[in-house]
Each structure stands twice: as structure tokens, then as C-alpha cells.
Amino acid sequence: MEPVQQGLINQIWQITLQILPYLCLLLLHHFLLAPLFFRKKYLIYIPVTIALITAFGFYCYNVGNPVNSRQGPPPMMRDGNMPPPKPMDDMRPPMEGMAPPPDDMRPPMDGNRPPRDDMRPPQMPGGGNRPMRPETMKLLMGLLLIGVDLGFMAYIRSIKHERLNNDLRAENQQHKDKIEELSRTVDNAQKAESELLFKTDYKQVRIKPDDIMYIEGMAEYLKINYTGSPTPLIVHLSMKRLLEQLPDDSFMRIHKSYIVNLKHITGSSRTQVTIGNGSTLPIGESYRKLFAERNINP
């Protein structure tokens, strides 16, 4: 195998070794530990997470950090042998043929000579702050990865809960609408089968709702036109109160002065309707849209 290919394979292998522990940490926390956290089983989640982080830290400080790559003192200083000091230029004897320097140019001999730059001990970068070790950085990255995983899962769970709540609300609304529709159907059936009792001229008249063709309002009185009687029945009653006693699937208000039985309509247009007895009733402008929605065809 060529050296270039071998070097490329080695680089890919080193990158894989660097990514693999983070991937294992993420998978273990995401599928095993995070569900315990969201189920509020903290007594299990906390010790197991600490054990996982400890194992990851052991890998960072030992397995994932070879001895040759760890930081430490230079090889020449590990055994306690210091390199010989570099001779100072001003302490060397003058070369042959050269005059010694004058007294005012000679360095002081009282030990107060300032040290040379090349003789000063090396200083740490950053004003003396020790740089962070790579294995410590790896451990912090692992802790950050766990925190990001918890935040991501919390966000996903909140979205799922919101969707579930919306579905439940929609389902409850559908059930509520069905119950209301069923209740309205039963109520209308009961109203259609029952007879309405009206008092007029010192007597009581019973009329079935299906026999009423239309009702005309006259101030505080109502004129009820129904089949089987050539003259309408005049009663002292409000239109609102009478409309509450009639089945709403058969009766509707088409004008501020008229209530009509939809079963007795023989023809209709945008502005008026025709009743079976030949009467023509107007449709108020504010009731035309509602009348059209009831699919009344001529």
C-alpha cells in the first residue's frame, strides 16, 4: 500500500476514534437514560449518569489519550538533569588582538546584573494561566452533549404533547357536536309530536307544529295560520317565545315579522317565499343568507 493511502487511512481511523466515544455517549444517554429522566425516575437516572460520565472521563484521561500525547515536562527535564547554561557573551575572554572593554562598559560584579532574556525561565502563555488539557476539554464536551440531548428531547416531547392535546381537543369537540346534534334531533322530534296549547277568546286551542304554515307578528300579538282553519288564530305571545317551542329543523324566521314552516313552502326566490295556501311572504335582508344556507329550493 502506498504511503499516501496508508496516511489517509490512519487519519480516518484517528478521526473515528475521536468521534466514536461521543457517539456511544449520546446513544446510551438518548435511548437509556433520558427516558428515565422524563419519567421522573431521578433515583435511577442520577447514579447511572454519574457512572457513565465517570467511564467517559476514564476513557478521555487514559484510553483516548495515549501516553506519548499527554502533556508533561520535556524529556530532558523528566530525570532531573538540567541542560548546561548557555555561556554569556560578555563573560567570554576577548579575542586575540582585541583590547579589553573599558571599565565603564564592563558588567557589574556585585551580583546585581539583570538576567538575560535567554536565561529567564519560560513563562506560560496568557499571563501565567495554565492551558486546559485536551482530556479535560473532551470531558466538558461530553457533559455539554448530555445537556444538549436533554434539551432537544424536551423540545420534541413538548411538540408531541401539543399535537396530542390538539388532537384530543378536536376529538372532544367532535363528540360534543355529535351529542348536541343528537340532543337537538331528539328535542325536535319531541316538539313535533307534541301539541301546542294556545289560549284565545276564553278558550284553549291545540295545534300540532306540522299543521302551522306560517306565523305573522303584530306588535304584542301573533297571527298563526294553520291548516284546517280558514281564519288565523290570534294569540298574545312573543315571536321569540313561540319560536323556542317549535322544532328548529322545520321552522325558521325569515323576516322580523314572519316565521315560516319550511315543510309548507312551495316556491322561493331571493326576496320572497310562497306558502301552500298561496300566500307570499317577504324575506328580510338580514335573513337571506341564513335562508339560502338551509338549501330551500323553489
C-alpha positions in Angstrom: 0.0 0.0 0.0 1.3 3.4 -0.9 2.4 5.7 1.9 -0.2 8.4 0.9 -3.0 5.8 1.1 -1.7 4.5 4.4 -1.6 8.0 5.9 -5.1 8.7 4.7 -6.4 5.5 6.3 -4.6 6.4 9.6 -6.2 9.9 9.6 -9.6 8.4 9.0 -9.0 5.9 11.8 -7.9 8.6 14.2 -11.0 10.7 13.4 -13.2 7.7 14.0 -11.6 7.0 17.4 -12.2 10.7 18.3 -15.9 10.6 17.3 -16.8 7.1 18.5 -16.8 7.8 22.3 -19.1 10.8 21.8 -21.4 8.8 19.6 -21.6 6.0 22.2 -22.2 8.5 25.0 -25.0 10.2 23.0 -26.7 6.9 22.1 -26.6 5.5 25.6 -28.0 8.7 27.2 -30.6 9.2 24.5 -32.1 5.7 24.5 -31.4 4.5 28.0 -31.0 7.4 30.4 -33.1 10.3 29.0 -36.4 8.3 29.2 -35.7 7.7 32.9 -35.3 11.5 33.4 -38.6 12.4 31.7 -40.4 9.6 33.7 -39.1 11.4 36.8 -37.1 8.3 37.9 -34.3 10.5 39.2 -33.0 8.0 41.8 -32.0 5.8 38.8 -31.1 8.5 36.4 -28.6 10.4 38.5 -26.3 7.5 39.7 -26.3 5.8 36.3 -25.5 9.1 34.6 -22.6 9.8 37.0 -21.3 6.3 36.3 -21.5 6.9 32.5 -19.7 10.3 32.8 -17.0 8.6 35.0 -16.4 5.9 32.4 -16.3 8.6 29.7 -13.8 10.6 31.8 -11.7 7.5 32.3 -11.6 7.0 28.6 -10.6 10.6 28.0 -7.8 10.5 30.5 -6.4 7.0 29.7 -7.6 5.1 26.7 -8.4 8.0 24.4 -5.2 9.9 25.4 -2.1 7.9 24.7 1.0 8.3 26.9 3.1 9.8 24.1 0.5 12.5 23.5 0.0 13.6 27.1 1.4 16.9 28.2 4.3 16.9 30.6 7.8 18.3 31.1 10.3 18.0 28.3 12.3 14.7 28.2 15.5 16.4 29.3 13.8 17.7 32.4 12.0 14.4 33.5 15.1 12.8 35.0 16.1 15.9 36.9 19.1 16.7 34.6 19.1 20.3 33.6 20.8 21.4 30.4 24.0 23.3 30.8 23.7 27.0 31.0 24.3 28.9 27.8 27.6 31.0 28.2 27.2 34.7 28.3 28.8 36.7 25.5 30.1 39.4 27.8 31.8 36.8 30.0 33.9 35.3 27.2 37.6 36.3 27.1 38.4 38.9 24.4 39.7 37.6 21.2 43.4 37.9 20.5 44.3 41.2 19.1 41.4 43.0 20.7 41.6 45.4 23.6 39.5 44.6 26.7 36.4 46.8 27.1 36.8 49.9 29.2 35.8 49.8 32.9 32.6 51.7 32.3 31.5 49.2 29.7 32.2 46.2 31.9 29.2 44.5 33.7 28.9 45.0 37.4 30.5 42.3 39.6 28.3 42.7 42.7 25.7 40.2 41.6 23.1 42.9 40.7 23.4 42.2 37.0 19.9 41.8 35.4 19.4 38.3 33.9 19.5 37.9 30.1 16.3 37.1 28.2 17.7 33.7 27.2 18.4 32.9 30.8 15.0 33.7 32.2 12.7 30.7 32.9 10.0 30.2 30.3 6.6 31.7 31.2 3.2 30.2 30.5 1.1 31.8 27.7 -1.8 34.0 28.7 -0.2 35.8 31.6 0.7 32.7 33.6 -2.7 30.9 33.1 -2.2 27.2 32.6 -3.9 26.0 29.3 -6.7 23.4 29.6 -5.7 19.9 29.0 -7.2 18.1 25.9 -8.8 15.3 28.1 -10.5 17.9 30.3 -11.9 19.6 27.2 -13.2 16.2 26.0 -15.0 15.6 29.3 -16.6 19.0 29.2 -17.7 18.4 25.6 -19.3 15.1 26.8 -21.2 16.9 29.6 -22.3 19.6 27.1 -23.5 16.8 24.7 -25.7 15.3 27.5 -27.2 18.7 28.2 -28.0 19.3 24.5 -29.6 15.9 24.3 -31.9 16.6 27.2 -32.9 20.0 25.8 -33.5 18.5 22.4 -35.7 15.7 23.8 -37.6 18.1 26.0 -38.4 20.3 22.9 -39.5 17.2 20.9 -41.7 16.0 23.7 -43.3 19.4 24.1 -44.2 19.4 20.4 -45.7 15.9 20.7 -47.7 16.8 23.7 -49.0 19.9 22.0 -50.1 17.9 19.0 -51.7 15.2 21.2 -53.6 17.9 23.2 -54.8 19.5 19.9 -56.0 16.1 18.7 -57.8 15.4 22.0 -59.4 18.8 21.9 -60.6 18.3 18.3 -61.9 14.8 19.2 -63.7 16.1 22.2 -65.2 18.9 20.1 -66.4 16.4 17.6 -68.0 14.3 20.3 -69.6 17.4 21.8 -71.0 18.4 18.4 -72.4 14.9 17.8 -74.0 14.9 21.3 -75.5 18.4 20.7 -76.8 17.3 17.3 -78.4 14.1 18.7 -79.9 16.1 21.6 -81.3 18.7 19.2 -82.8 15.9 17.0 -84.4 14.3 19.9 -85.7 17.6 21.1 -87.1 18.5 17.7 -88.8 15.1 17.5 -90.5 15.6 20.8 -91.6 19.1 19.9 -93.0 17.9 16.5 -95.0 15.1 18.2 -96.4 17.3 21.0 -99.3 19.7 20.6 -99.1 23.5 21.3 -101.7 24.9 23.6 -102.9 28.4 22.9 -105.5 30.4 24.9 -107.7 32.8 22.9 -111.2 34.2 23.3 -111.7 32.4 26.7 -110.9 29.0 25.2 -107.9 26.7 24.6 -106.8 25.6 21.1 -104.4 22.7 20.5 -102.4 22.8 17.3 -99.7 20.4 16.1 -96.5 22.1 14.9 -96.7 20.4 11.5 -100.1 22.0 10.9 -98.7 25.5 11.2 -98.0 27.1 7.8 -96.6 30.5 9.0 -96.8 33.0 11.8 -97.2 36.7 11.4 -96.2 39.1 14.2 -98.4 42.1 15.0 -96.9 44.2 17.9 -97.7 42.2 21.0 -99.9 39.6 19.2 -99.2 36.8 16.8 -101.4 35.6 13.9 -101.0 31.8 13.5 -102.0 30.5 10.1 -102.5 26.7 10.2 -104.2 24.1 8.1 -107.8 23.0 8.9 -108.9 26.6 9.7 -109.9 29.3 7.2 -109.1 32.0 9.8 -105.9 32.5 11.6 -105.5 32.2 15.3 -104.6 35.4 17.2 -102.8 34.9 20.5 -101.0 37.2 22.9 -97.4 35.9 22.7 -94.0 37.0 21.6 -92.3 35.5 18.5 -89.2 34.6 20.4 -91.0 32.6 23.0 -93.1 30.8 20.4 -90.0 30.0 18.3 -88.4 28.3 21.3 -91.4 25.9 21.4 -91.2 25.0 17.7 -88.7 22.4 16.2 -85.9 24.4 14.7 -85.4 21.9 11.9 -88.8 22.8 10.5 -89.3 26.4 11.4 -87.2 29.5 10.8 -87.5 33.2 10.9 -87.3 34.8 7.5 -88.4 38.3 8.5 -88.7 40.4 11.6 -92.5 39.8 11.3 -92.7 36.3 9.9 -91.9 32.7 10.9 -92.4 30.1 8.3 -92.8 26.3 8.3 -90.2 25.0 5.8 -92.4 22.0 5.0 -95.2 24.2 3.6 -93.0 26.2 1.3 -93.9 25.6 -2.4 -91.6 28.1 -4.0 -88.9 30.6 -3.1 -86.7 33.3 -4.6 -84.0 35.6 -3.2 -86.6 38.0 -1.7 -89.7 36.0 -1.0 -91.3 32.6 -0.4 -94.6 31.1 -1.4 -96.7 29.1 1.0 -99.1 26.2 0.1 -102.2 28.3 0.6 -100.9 30.8 -2.0 -99.6 33.4 0.4 -96.4 35.2 -0.4 -94.1 36.3 2.4 -91.1 38.6 2.1 -87.5 37.6 3.2 -85.7 40.2 5.2 -82.3 41.2 4.0 -80.6 40.1 7.2 -82.2 36.6 6.9 -81.5 35.9 3.2 -78.0 34.3 3.8 -79.3 32.0 6.5 -82.3 31.1 4.4 -80.0 30.2 1.4 -77.9 28.0 3.7 -80.9 25.9 4.6 -81.0 24.9 0.9 -84.6 26.0 0.3 -85.3 25.4 -3.4 -88.4 26.6 -5.3 
